[in-house]
């Protein structure tokens, strides 16, 4: 039977990129721990798919692996696949009872899905709203008329959305939760076969195939240059990539560099320094206290797109630690500056300049606070509480008007298709 049992809450989760899949899977685990009998469906990646396998009646609507993009060119390449996923989602919400939908990041796709869900009268929670890192202007505020509630990782994001009319709450950043699960640093280094006097450098070239193709070889060349100057102590290098992209990474990295998956914060904690593609991983490095060099570049087409669409806006920073503090907390090498020689120079400084390392670590403490380290409830726990509050409201609404949900499902809306950006 396609619909959930009448007494069993039915929740739909939607996430596109790797970090969104990680966060929404953690939330799904919390929701099922609260009530193992509820039905949880998902459009997402392998992590949330594994979680909803334990949900009675849960359906995996579609696989969004490798369906995120940065920029127009890369979005065009995945357009038809995302359109197909959008059609599958549209069919699902038209033929299955959904009491609540939870969207995570993936703004280009979820922005369109949000409007379709709103048209059907399905309550929505946006966890990690799009462009939540923005501090001013209108970007990211377009969800306000359509979303029921918002759980956002940044305090300023909550304030901006509240001013736009949304019921938004600062819950903190879920990467904080991983800290309590990490092993002791010495134990991690021993498990990674790194001696107490050896140097370990972590490489995090990205979570998208296009990023790995551009960044992996440059990172490898940079550490090769630094290794030649490292003296008598061996330098170990470990790259961390999503499991599904390990083969791609292997084709761009020398055999001397180990490749591991699904353990970024473990490797970062064990490392003496890291070269990190801008994104969530820069926050993870800050949380565990690993000095880093943040880097980013794109293909020639991507560079051209940047020059035409973005460079004129004079964006001061794109590395999250720098965006949070609104100044340079970590070295940021972007575009033409993202060259092996420049990366090697910056890496040498964060490895061997004690004053630079100590200053970065002081900034990291400010970043942890901005991510919600002093909040009384963890981000996932608070977001799960918001879901429970919303489900109570849904139950009360259905009790007051038991045929309302059937009415809304008779509405005609356009398919929730879109491009993930």
C-alpha positions in Angstrom: 0.0 0.0 0.0 1.6 3.3 -1.0 0.4 5.5 1.8 1.5 5.3 5.5 -1.0 3.9 8.0 -3.4 6.6 9.2 -2.0 6.6 12.8 1.6 6.6 11.7 3.3 9.9 10.9 4.7 10.1 7.4 7.8 12.3 6.9 9.6 13.1 3.6 13.3 14.1 3.6 15.0 15.8 0.7 18.8 16.4 0.4 21.2 16.7 -2.5 24.8 17.2 -1.8 27.1 15.1 0.4 27.0 17.3 3.5 23.2 17.6 3.2 22.9 13.8 3.0 25.1 13.5 6.2 23.0 16.0 8.1 19.6 14.7 7.0 20.6 11.1 7.8 21.6 12.1 11.3 18.2 13.8 11.7 16.4 10.7 10.4 18.2 8.5 12.9 17.1 10.9 15.7 13.5 10.9 14.5 13.4 7.1 14.3 14.9 6.8 17.7 12.1 8.9 19.1 9.5 6.8 17.3 10.6 3.6 15.4 7.1 3.2 14.1 6.9 6.4 12.0 7.3 6.2 8.3 10.2 8.2 6.8 10.7 8.5 3.1 13.7 10.2 1.4 15.1 11.7 -1.8 18.8 11.7 -1.0 22.1 9.9 -1.0 23.3 6.6 0.3 23.5 7.7 3.9 19.9 8.6 4.3 18.9 5.6 2.2 20.6 3.3 4.8 18.7 5.0 7.6 15.2 4.8 6.2 15.7 1.1 5.4 14.7 0.7 9.1 11.5 2.7 8.8 8.3 0.7 8.4 6.8 1.6 5.0 9.6 4.0 4.2 10.3 4.6 0.5 13.5 5.8 -1.1 12.2 8.1 -3.8 15.5 8.7 -5.7 19.2 8.9 -5.5 20.7 12.4 -5.5 24.4 11.3 -5.4 26.5 13.6 -7.6 23.5 15.8 -8.2 24.9 19.0 -6.8 26.8 21.6 -8.7 28.5 25.0 -8.4 27.8 27.4 -11.3 25.8 27.3 -14.5 28.0 25.0 -16.6 28.2 22.2 -14.1 24.4 22.6 -13.3 23.6 22.2 -17.1 25.5 18.9 -17.0 23.1 17.5 -14.4 20.0 19.3 -15.4 18.1 16.3 -17.0 19.0 14.0 -14.1 17.6 16.5 -11.7 14.6 17.1 -13.8 13.9 13.3 -13.7 14.3 13.4 -9.9 11.9 16.3 -9.7 9.3 14.4 -11.7 9.7 11.4 -9.4 9.3 13.6 -6.3 6.2 15.2 -7.8 4.6 11.8 -8.5 5.5 10.7 -5.0 3.9 13.6 -3.1 0.8 13.4 -5.3 0.3 9.6 -4.6 1.6 9.2 -1.0 0.5 10.8 2.2 3.1 13.2 3.5 2.5 14.8 6.9 5.7 16.8 6.9 8.5 17.5 4.5 12.1 18.3 5.6 14.4 20.0 3.1 18.1 20.3 3.6 20.2 22.8 1.6 20.3 22.1 -2.2 18.6 25.4 -2.9 18.2 25.2 -6.7 16.2 21.9 -6.4 14.6 22.4 -3.0 13.5 25.9 -3.8 11.2 24.5 -6.5 10.1 21.5 -4.4 9.2 23.9 -1.5 6.7 25.7 -3.7 5.1 22.5 -4.8 4.8 21.2 -1.3 3.4 24.6 -0.2 0.8 24.4 -3.0 -0.3 21.0 -1.7 -0.6 22.3 1.9 2.2 20.1 3.2 4.0 21.7 6.1 7.8 22.1 5.6 10.9 22.5 7.7 13.9 23.8 5.9 17.0 22.5 7.7 20.1 24.4 6.5 18.3 27.0 4.4 20.1 28.0 1.1 22.8 30.7 1.3 22.5 30.7 5.1 26.0 32.1 5.3 24.9 35.3 3.7 24.8 38.3 6.1 23.0 40.9 4.0 20.9 41.4 0.9 18.1 39.2 -0.4 19.8 35.9 -1.3 18.3 33.0 0.5 15.2 34.9 1.7 12.9 33.7 -1.1 11.8 30.7 1.0 10.1 32.8 3.6 6.6 32.9 2.0 6.5 29.2 1.5 8.3 27.5 4.4 6.6 26.6 7.7 9.7 26.6 9.9 13.4 27.0 9.4 16.3 25.5 11.4 19.5 27.3 10.5 23.2 26.8 11.5 24.0 30.5 11.9 22.5 33.1 14.2 22.6 35.9 11.6 20.7 33.6 9.2 17.9 33.1 11.7 17.7 36.9 12.2 17.6 37.6 8.5 14.8 35.0 7.9 12.8 36.3 10.8 12.9 39.8 9.4 11.7 38.4 6.1 8.7 36.8 7.9 9.8 33.2 8.4 9.6 31.3 11.7 13.3 30.6 11.9 15.5 29.4 14.7 19.3 29.2 15.2 20.0 25.6 16.1 23.8 25.5 15.5 26.0 23.6 13.1 25.7 19.8 13.2 29.4 19.4 12.5 29.9 20.2 16.2 28.3 16.9 17.2 31.0 14.9 15.6 33.5 16.2 18.2 32.1 13.9 20.9 32.5 10.8 18.8 36.2 11.3 17.9 39.0 9.1 19.3 42.0 10.5 21.1 44.4 12.2 18.7 47.3 9.9 19.7 45.2 6.8 19.2 44.1 8.1 15.8 47.7 8.7 14.7 48.6 5.3 15.8 45.8 3.7 13.9 46.8 5.7 10.8 50.4 4.4 11.3 51.8 7.9 11.9 54.7 8.1 14.3 54.7 10.7 17.2 57.4 12.8 15.5 56.2 12.3 11.9 54.2 15.0 10.0 50.7 14.2 8.8 49.0 16.4 6.2 45.4 15.9 5.2 44.1 16.6 1.8 40.4 17.3 1.3 39.9 18.0 -2.4 36.1 18.2 -2.4 32.9 16.2 -2.6 32.1 16.6 -6.3 33.8 14.9 -9.2 34.6 18.2 -10.9 36.3 19.5 -7.8 38.5 16.5 -7.4 39.5 16.7 -11.0 40.7 20.2 -10.5 42.0 20.2 -7.0 43.5 16.8 -6.3 46.6 17.0 -8.5 47.4 20.5 -7.3 47.2 19.5 -3.7 49.5 16.5 -4.4 52.1 18.7 -6.1 52.0 21.2 -3.3 52.7 18.6 -0.6 55.4 17.0 -2.8 57.2 20.4 -2.7 56.9 20.7 1.0 57.9 17.1 1.6 61.2 17.8 -0.1 61.9 20.5 2.5 60.6 18.6 5.5 64.0 17.3 6.8 64.6 14.1 8.6 61.0 13.4 9.8 58.7 11.5 7.4 55.7 13.3 6.0 52.5 11.2 5.6 49.7 12.4 3.3 46.2 11.2 3.5 43.4 12.3 1.2 39.7 12.1 2.3 37.0 11.9 -0.4 33.5 10.4 -0.6 33.5 6.7 -1.0 31.7 6.9 -4.4 34.5 9.2 -5.7 37.5 7.2 -4.4 38.3 5.8 -7.8 38.2 9.3 -9.4 40.6 10.6 -6.7 43.0 7.7 -7.2 43.4 8.6 -10.9 44.6 12.1 -9.9 46.8 11.3 -6.9 50.1 9.4 -6.7 50.2 6.0 -5.1 52.1 7.4 -2.1 49.0 9.3 -1.0 46.5 7.1 0.9 42.8 7.6 0.2 40.2 7.1 2.8 36.5 7.9 3.0 33.8 8.9 5.6 36.3 9.9 8.3 37.2 13.5 7.5 37.2 14.8 11.0 39.2 11.8 12.3 42.0 12.4 9.7 41.9 16.2 10.3 42.2 15.7 14.1 45.2 13.4 13.6 46.9 15.8 11.1 49.4 18.6 11.7 48.0 20.7 8.9 45.5 20.3 6.0 44.8 21.6 2.6 41.1 21.9 2.3 38.8 22.8 -0.6 36.5 25.5 0.6 33.2 24.3 2.0 32.0 22.4 5.1 35.4 20.7 5.6 37.0 24.1 6.4 34.7 24.3 9.4 35.5 20.7 10.4 39.2 21.6 10.4 38.5 24.6 12.6 36.4 22.5 15.0 39.1 19.9 15.6 41.9 22.6 15.7 43.9 21.7 12.6 45.7 24.6 10.9 44.7 24.7 7.3 45.1 26.3 3.9 41.7 26.8 2.2 41.8 26.5 -1.6 39.4 26.6 -4.6 39.6 26.7 -8.3 37.4 25.6 -11.2 37.9 24.5 -14.8 38.6 27.1 -17.5 34.8 27.3 -18.2 34.2 27.7 -14.5 36.8 30.5 -14.3 35.2 32.3 -17.2 31.8 32.0 -15.5 33.2 33.4 -12.3 34.7 36.4 -14.1 31.4 37.1 -15.9 29.0 36.5 -13.1 30.7 36.8 -9.7 34.1 38.6 -9.8 32.6 42.0 -10.2 30.7 41.6 -6.9 33.9 41.8 -5.0 33.1 38.9 -2.7 35.7 39.2 0.1 35.9 35.6 1.2 34.5 32.2 0.2 36.2 30.0 3.0 33.6 29.5 5.8 36.0 30.4 8.7 36.7 33.7 7.0 33.0 34.4 6.2 32.1 33.7 9.8 34.7 36.1 11.3 34.5 38.5 8.3 38.3 38.6 8.1 41.1 36.2 7.1 41.3 33.6 9.8 42.8 31.0 7.4 44.8 31.6 4.2 42.5 31.5 1.2 44.0 30.7 -2.2 41.3 31.1 -4.9 41.5 30.9 -8.7 44.9 32.0 -10.1 46.3 32.0 -6.6 45.4 28.4 -6.3 48.7 27.1 -7.7 50.9 24.4 -6.3 53.8 26.8 -5.4 51.5 29.2 -3.5 49.8 26.4 -1.8 53.1 24.9 -0.7 54.3 28.2 0.7 51.1 28.7 2.7 51.3 25.1 3.9 54.9 25.5 5.0 53.8 28.5 7.1 51.0 26.8 8.9 53.2 23.8 9.5 56.2 25.6 10.9 55.3 29.1 12.0 54.2 28.7 15.6 52.9 32.3 15.8 50.7 31.8 12.8 49.4 28.4 14.1 48.6 29.9 17.6 46.7 32.8 16.0 44.7 30.5 13.8 43.8 28.4 16.9 42.6 31.4 18.7 40.3 32.3 15.8 39.1 28.7 15.8 37.7 29.2 19.3 35.6 32.2 18.1 34.4 30.1 15.1 33.2 27.3 17.4 31.2 29.7 19.4 29.6 31.2 16.3 28.6 27.6 15.2 26.7 27.1 18.5 29.2 25.4 20.8 27.5 27.1 23.8 24.0 26.2 22.9 22.3 23.9 25.5 21.0 21.4 22.9 22.8 19.9 19.9 21.7 21.0 16.4 20.3 17.6 15.5 18.5 17.2 18.8 16.9 20.7 18.6 15.9 20.2 15.0 14.3 16.8 15.9 12.4 18.7 18.7 11.1 21.1 16.1 9.9 18.2 13.9 8.1 16.7 16.9 6.4 20.1 17.6 5.4 20.4 13.9 3.9 16.8 13.9 1.8 17.7 17.0 0.5 20.7 15.1 -0.2 18.5 12.0 -2.1 16.0 14.2 -4.2 18.8 15.7 -5.0 20.2 12.3 -6.1 16.8 10.9 -8.2 16.2 14.0 -9.9 19.5 13.5 -10.5 19.0 9.8 -9.8 15.3 8.8 -10.5 15.8 5.1 -8.2 18.9 4.7 -5.2 16.8 3.6 -7.3 15.0 1.0 -8.4 18.4 -0.4 -4.9 19.7 -0.7 -3.8 16.6 -2.6 -6.3 17.3 -5.3 -4.6 20.5 -6.2 -2.8 20.8 -9.6 0.8 22.0 -9.4 3.7 22.1 -11.7 6.3 19.4 -11.4 9.0 20.2 -8.8 11.8 20.1 -11.2 15.0 22.2 -10.9 18.7 22.5 -11.1 20.8 21.8 -8.1 23.2 24.7 -7.4 
